Amino acid sequence: MRLRFLALLGCAVLAVPLATGLRAADASRPDGKLLFQPQFLWANSETTLQGTGYVIAHEGKTYGVTSIHFLNFNAGGLHSATWLDVYSERPLATFRTSLGRPLRTAITTPRHVADDFLLLSLTGALEEGTKLQLETVERYEVGTAFWFPSKSRDHEAGYVWIEARVVEDAGHLIKVRLVEAITPQSQSGSPLINAATGKVTGMVNSAEEEKGKTILVLCPARAIVKYLARPRQPVSLQISISRRR
């Protein structure tokens, strides 16, 4: 399987209309600010805008979540990560530690997709935004309805909703087909939401095109839940996002 990674700088400007295929009773979607634009300050003082971030609440603690495949582990370390409001670009939360170290520094095979996440420890308050919940479902049936918040700087919420349907759940990754084709840009790390529960089912790792439709490849939320089940200590980003010796 060929994975086309979405390691693009900056925010995507995607003005995609709201899909209406789901029944209202199934559309148990969270609202408010769900997506954030990660701004990374590196040890060499370089600043980059990459991917997408979101925030979860788990057992009384709050974490920022994003992907790792677009991070540069050879840049001498990361000083901090700041979640910006997608629409206004205001800083809303800053992270300086991760929960443990990422399981991998590169995603090179399909089975690695389950490890494509970074958990950032929030020690202060989140100025504004919605804290999401992770789902622990071990397998989703083909056809299960998800919602995809497609990042958009043209909308005050920072996204527009697009309907998605599961086409494959291989355990280590999930594939969903969007009802409308998009050109993915800076979408890595975006969460997808179970239309029935409102919980996070996975997060965007990469995208494929199939017969004019956009297929998103997801790192499953259950992989993050399993990671959180083991005790882990906060680690400075200077150490955790650097080449391992």
TAGICOR-V984393 format. One line per field, one symbol per residue. phi: phi as a letter, one per 40 degrees, with the letter a starting at -180 (. if undefined). burial: + if it has 16 or more other ideal C-beta (glycine too) atoms within 10 Angstrom, else -. A space follows every 50 residues. Layout:
# TAGICOR-V984393
phi: ???
burial: ???
This chain:
# TAGICOR-V984393
phi: .cbbcbcbcgccbbbbcccbcccdccccccbgcbbbccbbbcccgcbbba gbbabbbafgbbbcbacbcccccbcghbcabbccccccgccbabbbbbcg bdcababbbdccdcbcabbbcccbccdaicccbcbbdcabcdgdcbbbcc daccbdcgabcbcbbcbabcgcabbbbccbcbbcafbdgccbbcccbgbc ciacbabbbbfgbcbcbbccccccdccccbcaccbdcdccbaccb
burial: --+--+-+--++-+-+--+--+----+--+--++++++++++-----+++ ++++++-+---++++++++++++-+-+++++++++++----+++++++++ ++-++-+--+-+++++++++++---+--+-++-++-+--+---+++++++ +++----++++++++++-+---++++++--++-++++++++++++--+++ ++++++++-----++++++++++++-++-----++-++-+++---
